[in-house]
Amino acid sequence: MYLDNRNGITLIEVVIAVSLLGIIIVPFLNFFLTGSALTSLARNDVAAVNSAQEIMEEIKSLPASYLGTAQGGSDDTIVLEPKITDDLEGFLVALTGGSGAGQVREITHYDTSNRQATVSPAWDQTPIENQTTYLILRKIDSKFPFEIAVEDTEFEDLKKITVTVSYQDGENRREVSLTTDKFKR
């Protein structure tokens, strides 16, 4: 008796079908893996931009008296200009120019009579009298480290303020910067 059944598929046909399917699927897997990595990068970029925007909005809402030049300092203090009479305990002080620029510290104690703010942690570089500029701002809970730079412009009372937020993306350090102008009245 002879069986003539041609309705099934042979092993060679199965191997060819699986090979073709593999050739088609591999580029799609690569596409999805790359897309996932780029989505993660974009998520961090958006979070950093949002953090920079929050810091920038805080700076824009501050009185102009919170921008100034250090009148002295030590390892863990800075002496502020006499125009600040508010209690600044719990605020942040950012060194924006001169010696120690880029450092941001929390004010743990403020002596209003001497205008001396004690900061934590201690400065990496001590503020220098009449050279180091600063900016006082309310405490901001940012998961990213940030720096604030203040530059003079061609107009005497107009300052250019740049907030730079940085983060690690694998082995790469990435930065996001926002810039605005603040009129010092």
Secondary structure, DSSP 4 states (H G I P E B T S, - for coil): ------SS--HHHHHHHHHHHHHHHHHHHHHHHHHHHHHHHHHHHHHHHHHHHHHHHHHHHS-GGGEEE--EEETTEEEPPTT--S--TT-EEEEEESTTTT-EEEEEEEETTTTEEEEES--SS---TTT-EEEEE-----SS-EEEEEEE-SSTTEEEEEEEEEEEETTEEEEEEEEEEEE--
